[in-house]
Amino acid sequence: MSDPVESTVMVDPNLVVARLRDVDKRFTLHHTHSIKEYLVWTMKGRKGELSESFLALDDVNLDIHQGESVALLGFNGSGKSTSLKLLSGVMMPDKGEVAIRGRIAGLIEVGAGFHPDLTGRENVYLNGAILGMSESEIDEKFQRIVDFSEIEKFIDTEVKFYSSGMFLRLAFAVAAHSEPDIFLIDEILTVGDEPFQRKCIAKIKELKAGGQTLVVVSHDLDMVRGICDRGVVLAQGRVTFDGDVDDAVEFLRSTE
């Protein structure tokens, strides 16, 4: 077993670094209908009702403190990934407040922030800049990023020719080496092969030991228990449990 990594960040457990306050997020679901159904619908004067809204988050309140490792748990459609996207800034709430303190890096969608016509090398610099890294910082970390991704042979190939697994390797390597204050991770770790998943989990634990704040969404409850200390369970867009991760997992399992 390797020696524990000492924290490289002065952690204030009372400092809130991510907050959702009274947050609602609604989506419009569009349905496919036949021409006949559409004509009948409009003849009845019901224009615009061929779609319906879905409340993905309903008055959600959540504070995440510096240095915490938090798992967002729940079944499909519970609001986990929507919460993560709001924290990342990919989406805005329809109601309420989202506040972030510090540099944030997210692995929410494979290849997000990558330009398909640029090479892996060029995308390292592009994605690194998006994550707040300076060019000199990327220069200094470039070889470590490539070595971690294990795709050096393809680093000068346009990423549109990458597999989803290669996307993941490079995206994770860049995000993890950007030294974020808050690291957001969605289900995409399931895309990689098992050895690389283990490597990613080891890196996540290293970031945690270094004082970074983690927010993880995953259906792999054993992995979550090994990484996170706190579990927040969502159901139908509402927080139904917030506490110790082991208790959160048992709570979720009890609702199956």
MIDOSE-1310 file (N, C-alpha, C; in nm, 2 decimals, decimal comma, always signed):
residues 256
msdp	+0,08/-0,12/+0,00/+0,00/+0,00/+0,00/+0,09/+0,12/+0,00; +0,06/+0,22/-0,08/+0,14/+0,34/-0,09/+0,11/+0,43/+0,03; +0,21/+0,52/+0,06/+0,20/+0,61/+0,17/+0,09/+0,71/+0,15; +0,02/+0,75/+0,25/-0,09/+0,85/+0,23/-0,03/+0,98/+0,18
vest	-0,11/+1,04/+0,10/-0,07/+1,17/+0,04/-0,11/+1,28/+0,14; -0,02/+1,37/+0,17/-0,05/+1,48/+0,26/-0,12/+1,59/+0,19; -0,22/+1,65/+0,26/-0,30/+1,76/+0,19/-0,21/+1,87/+0,15; -0,23/+1,91/+0,02/-0,15/+2,02/-0,04/-0,24/+2,15/-0,03
vmvd	-0,36/+2,15/+0,02/-0,44/+2,26/+0,03/-0,48/+2,29/+0,17; -0,48/+2,42/+0,21/-0,52/+2,45/+0,35/-0,67/+2,44/+0,35; -0,73/+2,34/+0,41/-0,87/+2,31/+0,40/-0,94/+2,37/+0,52; -1,05/+2,44/+0,49/-1,14/+2,50/+0,59/-1,27/+2,42/+0,58
pnlv	-1,30/+2,33/+0,67/-1,42/+2,25/+0,66/-1,55/+2,33/+0,67; -1,53/+2,45/+0,72/-1,65/+2,54/+0,74/-1,68/+2,62/+0,62; -1,59/+2,62/+0,52/-1,60/+2,71/+0,40/-1,69/+2,64/+0,30; -1,80/+2,70/+0,26/-1,88/+2,65/+0,16/-1,82/+2,69/+0,02
varl	-1,79/+2,59/-0,06/-1,73/+2,61/-0,19/-1,83/+2,59/-0,31; -1,94/+2,53/-0,28/-2,04/+2,50/-0,38/-2,18/+2,50/-0,31; -2,27/+2,58/-0,37/-2,41/+2,59/-0,31/-2,52/+2,59/-0,41; -2,62/+2,51/-0,39/-2,75/+2,52/-0,46/-2,85/+2,57/-0,36
rdvd	-2,91/+2,68/-0,39/-3,01/+2,73/-0,29/-3,14/+2,75/-0,36; -3,25/+2,68/-0,31/-3,38/+2,69/-0,36/-3,39/+2,67/-0,51; -3,32/+2,57/-0,56/-3,30/+2,55/-0,71/-3,41/+2,47/-0,77; -3,47/+2,52/-0,87/-3,56/+2,45/-0,96/-3,50/+2,44/-1,10
krft	-3,51/+2,33/-1,17/-3,47/+2,31/-1,31/-3,58/+2,23/-1,38; -3,64/+2,29/-1,48/-3,74/+2,23/-1,56/-3,70/+2,21/-1,70; -3,74/+2,09/-1,76/-3,71/+2,06/-1,90/-3,84/+2,04/-1,97; -3,84/+2,07/-2,10/-3,95/+2,05/-2,19/-3,93/+1,92/-2,26
lhht	-4,03/+1,83/-2,25/-4,02/+1,70/-2,32/-4,11/+1,71/-2,45; -4,04/+1,70/-2,56/-4,12/+1,70/-2,69/-4,15/+1,56/-2,74; -4,27/+1,54/-2,78/-4,32/+1,41/-2,82/-4,34/+1,40/-2,97; -4,31/+1,29/-3,03/-4,33/+1,27/-3,17/-4,48/+1,22/-3,19
hsik	-4,55/+1,29/-3,28/-4,68/+1,25/-3,31/-4,70/+1,24/-3,46; -4,80/+1,17/-3,50/-4,83/+1,16/-3,65/-4,90/+1,29/-3,69; -4,91/+1,31/-3,82/-4,97/+1,42/-3,88/-5,12/+1,42/-3,84; -5,18/+1,31/-3,84/-5,32/+1,30/-3,80/-5,34/+1,34/-3,66
eylv	-5,26/+1,30/-3,57/-5,27/+1,34/-3,43/-5,25/+1,49/-3,41; -5,15/+1,54/-3,49/-5,13/+1,68/-3,48/-5,25/+1,76/-3,53; -5,31/+1,72/-3,64/-5,43/+1,79/-3,69/-5,54/+1,79/-3,59; -5,57/+1,67/-3,53/-5,67/+1,66/-3,43/-5,64/+1,75/-3,31
wtmk	-5,52/+1,75/-3,27/-5,47/+1,83/-3,16/-5,50/+1,98/-3,18; -5,46/+2,03/-3,30/-5,48/+2,17/-3,33/-5,62/+2,21/-3,36; -5,70/+2,12/-3,42/-5,84/+2,14/-3,44/-5,92/+2,16/-3,31; -5,87/+2,10/-3,21/-5,93/+2,12/-3,07/-5,88/+2,24/-3,00
grkg	-5,80/+2,32/-3,07/-5,75/+2,45/-3,02/-5,64/+2,43/-2,91; -5,57/+2,32/-2,92/-5,47/+2,28/-2,81/-5,33/+2,30/-2,86; -5,31/+2,41/-2,93/-5,17/+2,44/-2,99/-5,07/+2,45/-2,87; -4,95/+2,40/-2,90/-4,85/+2,41/-2,80/-4,85/+2,30/-2,69
else	-4,95/+2,21/-2,70/-4,96/+2,12/-2,59/-4,91/+1,98/-2,63; -4,83/+1,98/-2,74/-4,77/+1,85/-2,79/-4,64/+1,82/-2,71; -4,61/+1,91/-2,62/-4,50/+1,89/-2,53/-4,54/+1,90/-2,39; -4,46/+1,85/-2,30/-4,49/+1,86/-2,16/-4,36/+1,89/-2,08
sfla	-4,37/+1,96/-1,97/-4,26/+1,99/-1,89/-4,23/+1,89/-1,78; -4,10/+1,88/-1,74/-4,06/+1,78/-1,64/-3,97/+1,86/-1,54; -4,01/+1,85/-1,42/-3,93/+1,92/-1,31/-3,82/+1,83/-1,26; -3,70/+1,86/-1,31/-3,59/+1,77/-1,28/-3,53/+1,80/-1,14
lddv	-3,54/+1,92/-1,10/-3,50/+1,96/-0,96/-3,60/+2,05/-0,90; -3,64/+2,02/-0,78/-3,76/+2,08/-0,72/-3,71/+2,14/-0,58; -3,68/+2,26/-0,58/-3,65/+2,33/-0,45/-3,53/+2,26/-0,38; -3,42/+2,24/-0,45/-3,30/+2,17/-0,40/-3,21/+2,27/-0,32
nldi	-3,17/+2,23/-0,20/-3,08/+2,31/-0,12/-2,96/+2,22/-0,09; -2,84/+2,26/-0,12/-2,72/+2,18/-0,09/-2,60/+2,27/-0,07; -2,53/+2,25/+0,04/-2,40/+2,31/+0,06/-2,29/+2,21/+0,06; -2,19/+2,23/-0,01/-2,07/+2,15/-0,02/-1,95/+2,23/+0,04
hqge	-1,88/+2,17/+0,13/-1,77/+2,24/+0,20/-1,64/+2,20/+0,15; -1,54/+2,29/+0,17/-1,41/+2,26/+0,12/-1,35/+2,13/+0,17; -1,30/+2,05/+0,08/-1,23/+1,93/+0,12/-1,33/+1,81/+0,13; -1,46/+1,83/+0,12/-1,56/+1,72/+0,12/-1,55/+1,64/+0,00
sval	-1,59/+1,51/+0,02/-1,60/+1,42/-0,10/-1,75/+1,37/-0,09; -1,83/+1,42/-0,19/-1,97/+1,40/-0,18/-2,02/+1,32/-0,30; -2,10/+1,22/-0,27/-2,16/+1,14/-0,37/-2,31/+1,18/-0,39; -2,35/+1,21/-0,51/-2,49/+1,23/-0,54/-2,55/+1,10/-0,59
lgfn	-2,64/+1,05/-0,52/-2,70/+0,92/-0,54/-2,85/+0,93/-0,58; -2,89/+0,82/-0,65/-3,04/+0,82/-0,68/-3,05/+0,73/-0,81; -3,18/+0,70/-0,83/-3,21/+0,62/-0,95/-3,22/+0,71/-1,07; -3,23/+0,65/-1,19/-3,24/+0,73/-1,31/-3,35/+0,83/-1,30
gsgk	-3,32/+0,96/-1,35/-3,42/+1,06/-1,34/-3,44/+1,13/-1,21; -3,35/+1,10/-1,12/-3,37/+1,16/-0,98/-3,32/+1,30/-0,97; -3,23/+1,34/-1,07/-3,18/+1,48/-1,07/-3,03/+1,49/-1,04; -2,96/+1,38/-1,03/-2,81/+1,38/-1,00/-2,73/+1,45/-1,10
stsl	-2,74/+1,41/-1,23/-2,66/+1,47/-1,33/-2,70/+1,61/-1,36; -2,83/+1,64/-1,34/-2,87/+1,78/-1,36/-2,81/+1,87/-1,25; -2,80/+1,82/-1,13/-2,73/+1,90/-1,02/-2,59/+1,92/-1,06; -2,52/+1,82/-1,11/-2,38/+1,83/-1,14/-2,36/+1,93/-1,25
klls	-2,45/+1,93/-1,35/-2,44/+2,03/-1,46/-2,46/+2,17/-1,42; -2,55/+2,19/-1,32/-2,57/+2,32/-1,26/-2,45/+2,37/-1,19; -2,39/+2,28/-1,11/-2,26/+2,31/-1,04/-2,15/+2,35/-1,14; -2,15/+2,28/-1,25/-2,04/+2,30/-1,35/-2,06/+2,43/-1,43
gvmm	-2,18/+2,48/-1,43/-2,21/+2,60/-1,51/-2,26/+2,56/-1,65; -2,27/+2,44/-1,68/-2,32/+2,39/-1,81/-2,46/+2,43/-1,83; -2,54/+2,43/-1,72/-2,68/+2,47/-1,72/-2,70/+2,58/-1,62; -2,81/+2,66/-1,63/-2,85/+2,76/-1,54/-2,98/+2,72/-1,47
pdkg	-3,00/+2,75/-1,35/-3,13/+2,71/-1,29/-3,25/+2,80/-1,34; -3,37/+2,75/-1,33/-3,48/+2,83/-1,37/-3,52/+2,91/-1,25; -3,49/+2,87/-1,13/-3,52/+2,94/-1,01/-3,41/+2,91/-0,90; -3,37/+3,00/-0,82/-3,28/+2,98/-0,72/-3,14/+3,03/-0,75
evai	-3,04/+2,99/-0,67/-2,90/+3,04/-0,68/-2,81/+2,92/-0,69; -2,71/+2,93/-0,77/-2,59/+2,84/-0,78/-2,47/+2,92/-0,76; -2,39/+2,89/-0,66/-2,27/+2,97/-0,63/-2,15/+2,87/-0,61; -2,04/+2,91/-0,67/-1,91/+2,83/-0,67/-1,80/+2,92/-0,63
rgri	-1,71/+2,87/-0,54/-1,59/+2,94/-0,50/-1,47/+2,85/-0,54; -1,38/+2,91/-0,63/-1,26/+2,84/-0,67/-1,27/+2,79/-0,81; -1,16/+2,72/-0,85/-1,15/+2,66/-0,99/-1,22/+2,53/-0,99; -1,30/+2,51/-1,09/-1,38/+2,39/-1,10/-1,35/+2,31/-1,23
agli	-1,34/+2,18/-1,22/-1,31/+2,10/-1,34/-1,42/+1,99/-1,34; -1,47/+1,96/-1,45/-1,58/+1,86/-1,46/-1,56/+1,75/-1,56; -1,59/+1,63/-1,53/-1,59/+1,52/-1,63/-1,74/+1,48/-1,63; -1,81/+1,55/-1,72/-1,96/+1,53/-1,72/-2,00/+1,46/-1,85
evga	-1,94/+1,49/-1,96/-1,97/+1,43/-2,09/-1,84/+1,40/-2,16; -1,82/+1,28/-2,21/-1,70/+1,24/-2,27/-1,67/+1,33/-2,39; -1,55/+1,40/-2,39/-1,51/+1,48/-2,51/-1,57/+1,62/-2,50; -1,64/+1,66/-2,39/-1,69/+1,80/-2,38/-1,57/+1,89/-2,37
gfhp	-1,58/+2,00/-2,44/-1,47/+2,09/-2,44/-1,36/+2,06/-2,54; -1,37/+1,95/-2,61/-1,27/+1,91/-2,71/-1,32/+1,94/-2,85; -1,23/+1,99/-2,94/-1,27/+2,03/-3,07/-1,23/+1,91/-3,16; -1,33/+1,85/-3,24/-1,30/+1,73/-3,31/-1,19/+1,74/-3,42
dltg	-1,18/+1,86/-3,48/-1,08/+1,88/-3,58/-0,94/+1,92/-3,54; -0,92/+1,93/-3,41/-0,79/+1,96/-3,35/-0,73/+1,82/-3,30; -0,60/+1,82/-3,30/-0,53/+1,70/-3,25/-0,54/+1,69/-3,10; -0,50/+1,58/-3,05/-0,50/+1,56/-2,90/-0,41/+1,66/-2,83
renv	-0,30/+1,69/-2,89/-0,20/+1,79/-2,84/-0,27/+1,92/-2,83; -0,33/+1,96/-2,94/-0,40/+2,10/-2,94/-0,51/+2,10/-2,85; -0,58/+1,99/-2,83/-0,70/+1,99/-2,74/-0,65/+1,99/-2,59; -0,54/+1,94/-2,56/-0,48/+1,95/-2,43/-0,47/+2,10/-2,39
ylng	-0,41/+2,18/-2,48/-0,40/+2,32/-2,46/-0,53/+2,39/-2,46; -0,62/+2,36/-2,55/-0,75/+2,42/-2,55/-0,83/+2,39/-2,42; -0,84/+2,26/-2,39/-0,92/+2,22/-2,27/-0,85/+2,27/-2,14; -0,72/+2,27/-2,14/-0,65/+2,32/-2,02/-0,68/+2,47/-2,00
ailg	-0,68/+2,55/-2,11/-0,71/+2,69/-2,10/-0,86/+2,71/-2,05; -0,95/+2,63/-2,10/-1,09/+2,64/-2,06/-1,10/+2,61/-1,91; -1,02/+2,52/-1,86/-1,02/+2,49/-1,71/-0,94/+2,58/-1,63; -0,88/+2,69/-1,69/-0,82/+2,80/-1,62/-0,67/+2,78/-1,60
mses	-0,61/+2,69/-1,68/-0,46/+2,68/-1,68/-0,39/+2,77/-1,77; -0,28/+2,83/-1,73/-0,20/+2,91/-1,82/-0,12/+2,83/-1,92; -0,07/+2,89/-2,03/+0,00/+2,81/-2,13/+0,13/+2,75/-2,06; +0,20/+2,83/-1,98/+0,32/+2,78/-1,91/+0,29/+2,66/-1,82
eide	+0,17/+2,67/-1,76/+0,13/+2,56/-1,67/+0,10/+2,43/-1,75; +0,04/+2,45/-1,86/+0,02/+2,33/-1,95/+0,15/+2,28/-2,00; +0,24/+2,37/-2,04/+0,37/+2,32/-2,09/+0,44/+2,24/-1,99; +0,43/+2,28/-1,86/+0,50/+2,21/-1,75/+0,44/+2,07/-1,72
kfqr	+0,31/+2,06/-1,74/+0,23/+1,94/-1,71/+0,20/+1,85/-1,83; +0,24/+1,90/-1,95/+0,19/+1,83/-2,07/+0,24/+1,68/-2,07; +0,36/+1,65/-2,05/+0,41/+1,52/-2,06/+0,34/+1,43/-1,95; +0,32/+1,48/-1,83/+0,25/+1,41/-1,73/+0,11/+1,37/-1,77
ivdf	+0,04/+1,47/-1,84/-0,09/+1,45/-1,89/-0,09/+1,34/-1,99; +0,00/+1,34/-2,09/+0,01/+1,24/-2,19/+0,04/+1,11/-2,14; +0,14/+1,10/-2,04/+0,18/+0,97/-1,98/+0,06/+0,91/-1,91; -0,02/+0,99/-1,84/-0,13/+0,94/-1,77/-0,24/+0,88/-1,86
seie	-0,26/+0,96/-1,97/-0,37/+0,91/-2,07/-0,33/+0,79/-2,14; -0,20/+0,76/-2,15/-0,15/+0,64/-2,22/-0,19/+0,64/-2,37; -0,20/+0,76/-2,43/-0,23/+0,76/-2,58/-0,13/+0,85/-2,65; +0,00/+0,84/-2,61/+0,10/+0,92/-2,67/+0,11/+0,90/-2,82
kfid	+0,09/+0,77/-2,86/+0,10/+0,73/-3,00/+0,00/+0,81/-3,09; -0,11/+0,86/-3,02/-0,22/+0,92/-3,10/-0,23/+1,07/-3,06; -0,13/+1,13/-2,99/-0,15/+1,26/-2,94/-0,15/+1,37/-3,05; -0,09/+1,34/-3,17/-0,10/+1,43/-3,28/-0,20/+1,39/-3,39
tevk	-0,29/+1,30/-3,35/-0,41/+1,27/-3,43/-0,53/+1,35/-3,40; -0,61/+1,39/-3,50/-0,73/+1,46/-3,47/-0,82/+1,38/-3,38; -0,88/+1,44/-3,28/-0,96/+1,36/-3,18/-1,09/+1,31/-3,24; -1,13/+1,35/-3,36/-1,25/+1,30/-3,42/-1,23/+1,15/-3,46
fyss	-1,10/+1,11/-3,46/-1,07/+0,97/-3,48/-1,06/+0,89/-3,36; -1,07/+0,95/-3,24/-1,06/+0,88/-3,11/-1,18/+0,80/-3,08; -1,16/+0,69/-3,01/-1,27/+0,62/-2,95/-1,32/+0,69/-2,83; -1,43/+0,65/-2,78/-1,49/+0,71/-2,65/-1,39/+0,69/-2,54
gmfl	-1,32/+0,57/-2,54/-1,23/+0,54/-2,43/-1,11/+0,64/-2,44; -1,06/+0,66/-2,56/-0,95/+0,76/-2,58/-0,98/+0,90/-2,53; -1,11/+0,94/-2,57/-1,16/+1,07/-2,53/-1,15/+1,08/-2,37; -1,20/+0,97/-2,31/-1,21/+0,97/-2,16/-1,07/+0,98/-2,10
rlaf	-0,97/+0,90/-2,16/-0,84/+0,90/-2,10/-0,78/+1,04/-2,11; -0,79/+1,11/-2,22/-0,73/+1,24/-2,24/-0,81/+1,35/-2,15; -0,94/+1,34/-2,16/-1,02/+1,44/-2,08/-0,99/+1,43/-1,93; -0,99/+1,30/-1,88/-0,96/+1,29/-1,74/-0,82/+1,33/-1,70
avaa	-0,73/+1,30/-1,79/-0,59/+1,34/-1,76/-0,57/+1,49/-1,75; -0,64/+1,56/-1,85/-0,63/+1,71/-1,84/-0,70/+1,77/-1,72; -0,82/+1,72/-1,69/-0,90/+1,77/-1,58/-0,83/+1,74/-1,45; -0,77/+1,62/-1,43/-0,71/+1,58/-1,30/-0,58/+1,66/-1,28
hsep	-0,51/+1,70/-1,39/-0,39/+1,77/-1,37/-0,41/+1,92/-1,37; -0,53/+1,97/-1,38/-0,56/+2,11/-1,38/-0,56/+2,16/-1,23; -0,55/+2,07/-1,14/-0,55/+2,11/-0,99/-0,67/+2,19/-0,96; -0,79/+2,14/-0,98/-0,91/+2,21/-0,95/-0,94/+2,22/-0,80
difl	-1,01/+2,32/-0,76/-1,05/+2,33/-0,62/-1,17/+2,23/-0,60; -1,25/+2,22/-0,71/-1,37/+2,13/-0,70/-1,36/+2,04/-0,83; -1,37/+1,91/-0,81/-1,37/+1,82/-0,92/-1,50/+1,74/-0,93; -1,57/+1,76/-1,04/-1,70/+1,70/-1,06/-1,68/+1,58/-1,15
idei	-1,74/+1,47/-1,12/-1,72/+1,34/-1,19/-1,86/+1,28/-1,21; -1,90/+1,26/-1,34/-2,02/+1,18/-1,37/-1,99/+1,04/-1,41; -2,09/+0,97/-1,45/-2,08/+0,83/-1,48/-1,98/+0,79/-1,58; -1,91/+0,88/-1,65/-1,83/+0,85/-1,76/-1,71/+0,76/-1,73
ltvg	-1,68/+0,74/-1,60/-1,57/+0,65/-1,57/-1,60/+0,50/-1,62; -1,73/+0,48/-1,64/-1,77/+0,34/-1,69/-1,73/+0,32/-1,84; -1,69/+0,43/-1,91/-1,65/+0,41/-2,05/-1,51/+0,35/-2,06; -1,42/+0,38/-1,97/-1,29/+0,32/-1,98/-1,28/+0,18/-1,95
depf	-1,16/+0,11/-1,98/-1,14/-0,03/-1,95/-1,11/-0,03/-1,80; -1,11/-0,16/-1,74/-1,10/-0,17/-1,60/-0,96/-0,12/-1,55; -0,85/-0,15/-1,61/-0,72/-0,10/-1,56/-0,72/+0,05/-1,55; -0,78/+0,12/-1,65/-0,78/+0,26/-1,65/-0,87/+0,32/-1,55
qrkc	-0,99/+0,25/-1,53/-1,08/+0,29/-1,42/-1,01/+0,29/-1,29; -0,93/+0,18/-1,26/-0,86/+0,17/-1,14/-0,76/+0,29/-1,12; -0,70/+0,32/-1,23/-0,60/+0,43/-1,24/-0,67/+0,56/-1,21; -0,79/+0,58/-1,26/-0,86/+0,71/-1,24/-0,90/+0,71/-1,09
iaki	-0,95/+0,60/-1,04/-0,99/+0,60/-0,90/-0,88/+0,63/-0,81; -0,76/+0,58/-0,84/-0,64/+0,61/-0,76/-0,61/+0,76/-0,76; -0,62/+0,82/-0,88/-0,60/+0,96/-0,90/-0,70/+1,04/-0,82; -0,82/+1,00/-0,83/-0,93/+1,07/-0,75/-0,90/+1,07/-0,60
kelk	-0,86/+0,95/-0,55/-0,82/+0,94/-0,41/-0,70/+1,03/-0,38; -0,61/+1,04/-0,47/-0,49/+1,13/-0,45/-0,54/+1,28/-0,44; -0,63/+1,32/-0,53/-0,68/+1,45/-0,53/-0,76/+1,48/-0,39; -0,83/+1,38/-0,35/-0,90/+1,39/-0,22/-0,81/+1,41/-0,11
aggq	-0,70/+1,33/-0,11/-0,60/+1,34/+0,00/-0,53/+1,47/-0,01; -0,52/+1,53/-0,13/-0,46/+1,66/-0,14/-0,54/+1,78/-0,10; -0,67/+1,75/-0,06/-0,76/+1,86/-0,02/-0,86/+1,91/-0,11; -0,86/+1,85/-0,24/-0,96/+1,89/-0,33/-1,10/+1,85/-0,29
tlvv	-1,20/+1,93/-0,33/-1,34/+1,89/-0,30/-1,39/+1,81/-0,42; -1,46/+1,70/-0,39/-1,50/+1,60/-0,49/-1,66/+1,59/-0,49; -1,72/+1,59/-0,60/-1,86/+1,57/-0,62/-1,87/+1,46/-0,72; -1,92/+1,34/-0,68/-1,92/+1,22/-0,77/-2,07/+1,17/-0,79
vshd	-2,10/+1,15/-0,92/-2,23/+1,08/-0,95/-2,19/+0,94/-1,01; -2,24/+0,84/-0,95/-2,22/+0,71/-1,00/-2,32/+0,61/-0,95; -2,35/+0,51/-1,03/-2,44/+0,40/-0,99/-2,35/+0,29/-0,92; -2,22/+0,30/-0,93/-2,13/+0,20/-0,87/-2,12/+0,23/-0,72
ldmv	-2,21/+0,17/-0,64/-2,21/+0,21/-0,50/-2,09/+0,17/-0,42; -2,03/+0,06/-0,46/-1,90/+0,02/-0,39/-1,79/+0,12/-0,42; -1,78/+0,17/-0,54/-1,68/+0,27/-0,58/-1,70/+0,39/-0,50; -1,83/+0,44/-0,49/-1,87/+0,56/-0,42/-1,83/+0,55/-0,27
rgic	-1,85/+0,43/-0,21/-1,82/+0,42/-0,07/-1,67/+0,42/-0,05; -1,59/+0,38/-0,15/-1,45/+0,38/-0,14/-1,39/+0,52/-0,16; -1,46/+0,61/-0,22/-1,41/+0,75/-0,25/-1,47/+0,86/-0,16; -1,60/+0,85/-0,14/-1,67/+0,96/-0,08/-1,70/+0,93/+0,07
drgv	-1,71/+1,04/+0,15/-1,75/+1,04/+0,29/-1,89/+1,07/+0,31; -1,95/+1,15/+0,22/-2,09/+1,20/+0,24/-2,17/+1,16/+0,12; -2,30/+1,12/+0,15/-2,39/+1,08/+0,04/-2,51/+1,16/+0,04; -2,55/+1,22/-0,07/-2,68/+1,29/-0,09/-2,77/+1,21/-0,18
vlaq	-2,88/+1,17/-0,13/-2,97/+1,09/-0,22/-3,08/+1,18/-0,27; -3,11/+1,17/-0,40/-3,21/+1,25/-0,46/-3,32/+1,15/-0,52; -3,44/+1,20/-0,52/-3,55/+1,12/-0,57/-3,66/+1,22/-0,63; -3,69/+1,21/-0,75/-3,79/+1,30/-0,82/-3,75/+1,44/-0,80
grvt	-3,62/+1,47/-0,81/-3,57/+1,61/-0,80/-3,56/+1,67/-0,67; -3,58/+1,59/-0,56/-3,57/+1,64/-0,43/-3,46/+1,57/-0,35; -3,40/+1,63/-0,25/-3,31/+1,57/-0,16/-3,39/+1,49/-0,06; -3,36/+1,36/-0,05/-3,44/+1,28/+0,05/-3,35/+1,22/+0,16
fdgd	-3,22/+1,24/+0,14/-3,12/+1,19/+0,25/-2,99/+1,27/+0,23; -2,93/+1,31/+0,34/-2,80/+1,37/+0,33/-2,73/+1,34/+0,46; -2,62/+1,26/+0,44/-2,54/+1,21/+0,56/-2,43/+1,13/+0,52; -2,38/+1,05/+0,62/-2,27/+0,96/+0,59/-2,30/+0,87/+0,47
vdda	-2,19/+0,85/+0,39/-2,21/+0,78/+0,26/-2,26/+0,64/+0,28; -2,21/+0,57/+0,38/-2,26/+0,43/+0,40/-2,41/+0,43/+0,44; -2,45/+0,53/+0,52/-2,59/+0,54/+0,55/-2,68/+0,57/+0,43; -2,62/+0,66/+0,34/-2,69/+0,70/+0,22/-2,71/+0,58/+0,13
vefl	-2,61/+0,50/+0,11/-2,62/+0,38/+0,03/-2,72/+0,29/+0,08; -2,72/+0,27/+0,21/-2,83/+0,18/+0,27/-2,97/+0,24/+0,25; -2,98/+0,37/+0,27/-3,11/+0,44/+0,25/-3,16/+0,42/+0,10; -3,06/+0,43/+0,01/-3,10/+0,42/-0,13/-3,15/+0,27/-0,16
rste	-3,07/+0,18/-0,11/-3,11/+0,04/-0,13/-3,24/+0,00/-0,07; -3,27/+0,07/+0,04/-3,40/+0,04/+0,11/-3,52/+0,09/+0,03; -3,50/+0,18/-0,07/-3,60/+0,23/-0,15/-3,62/+0,16/-0,28; -3,54/+0,06/-0,31/-3,55/-0,01/-0,43/-3,68/-0,08/-0,45
